[in-house]
Amino acid sequence: RRGMERAWAGQGWVEPVVTWPDGTVAPADLMFRMPSGTPIWDRTLGEWLTQLCEAAGVDRLTPHGLRHAAVTLLEDTGAHPAVVQQLAGHASASMTDHYTAALQRAMREAVEMLAVRLREDPGRGR
């Protein structure tokens, strides 16, 4: 997809770079870019997400929350852990495992809420 965007932007394509503390300059492999290739900064993405969430009537989602949701959903599809790790840009599988632990907690909480509801109204589960 990035290649298509680069071709579409033509001469207007901007290849973002990262300058490391030691002065080394390297291409920035960014997940979120404008069609011209320029970065979509966290603040801008956050503002867009806030507007979209408000329009949809759902709780606000941050860029980090969006990333977390994407990793969690990838894991939930059964994607290989190494693939999820690479897509997330995590240096180690233990960081990716953090998301799995969060998903397991969320599932456990959901089951516990269901159990409480069924105890309150046993006929409801039929």
N, C-alpha and C positions, 0 to 999 in steps of 0.2 A: 504494500500500500504506500509506503514511504516513497518508493521509486515512482509510482504514479503521481504522487503529489509533487515530487521534484520535477517531473516532466511537465506537469500542468503549470507550475510556477515559472518554469523556464529561467530567464535571466534574473527574475526576482527572488529566486531561491536563496535563502540565507542558511548556511551550515553553522549552527551554533557550536561554540567551543567552550571548553572548561579550562581555566587557568588554575593550576594547582599551586599551593603555597611555595613550592620550590621554583616556580616560574615556568614549569612545563605546561605546554598548551596541547590539548587533545580534543578530538571531536566529542561533542556531547551527545550521548545516545539517549535522547529524551523520549518519554512515553507520550507526552502531550505537546503538540506543536500546532501552530497556526498553519493554514494552507501554504503560506510562504516559507515554512520551515522554521520561522522564529519561535522561540519558546513561548508557551502559555505559562505565565508565572503563577505560582500557587495562589496569590491574592486574586488574580483574575479568575482562575478556575474556581476558587472559593466563592467569589461573587456570583458566577454563573450557576454553580450548584445551589447556592442559597435561593436564587430566583426560580430555578427549576423546581426545587423542593417546595417552595411557597406556592407556586402555580399548581403543583400536584397535590398540595395539602398533606404532605408527609413531613416527618421530622427532618431537620437540617442535616445535611451530609457534608463532611469536610473532605478535601482531597485525600487526606490520610485514610479517612473512613471509606472512601471510594476504593482506594487501593486495597485496604483490608478486605472489603467485600469481594473484590475481584479474586484475590488469592483464596479466600474461603470458598467461593463458588467453584473455582478451578479444582480445589481439593475435593469438594463435594461431588464433582463429576467423575472422580476417580483418575484424574490426570496423574501421571507418574510424578512422585515427589521431586525428582531432579528437574523435571520440566517446569514445575511450579516454582521451584527455587530459582531457576534461570530467568523465567519471565518476571519474577518479583525483584530480581537483582539482588537477592540475598547472598551474602558471602558464605553462609553455612546453612546446612539443612536444619540446624537447631533453631534458627530464626524463623524458618518456615513452619517448623513444628509448633511455634508459639500460636500461629493462626489455627492450627488443628486443635490445639488445646482450647482455644476460645470457642471453636465450633462445638466441641464436645461439651463444654460448659453450657452453651446455649441450648443444645439438644437436651441435656439433663434437666435444665430449668423448665423447658417446654413440657417435658414428660411429667415433671413434678406438678406443674400448673394443671395439666390435664387430669392427673390423679386427684388433686384437690377438687376440681370441678365435678368429677365423676362421683366422689364421695358425697358432695353436696346434693347431687341429683342423679342417682344411679340410673334412672330411666332415660336420661339424656343420651347415653352412649349407644342406644339401640337405633 
